[in-house]
Amino acid sequence: MNTIDAIKNRHSYRGKYTGAKVPREDLVTILEAGLMVPPKKSFEERAWFNSFNGK
């Protein structure tokens, strides 16, 4: 799937979750992608919670 297809076909998931653990590498990739998204307001500060070390 290319980027345009992924953007066009995105949707919310309303089903049941399995409770399976997400690999750390996948979480890092998702967080890095989130950091590349433009903020809602021009210089809105972003606060991130670091759950990797349990804090």
Secondary structure, DSSP 8 states (H G I E B T S, - for coil): --HHHHHHT-----S--------HHHHHHHHHHHHTS--SSTT-------TTTT-
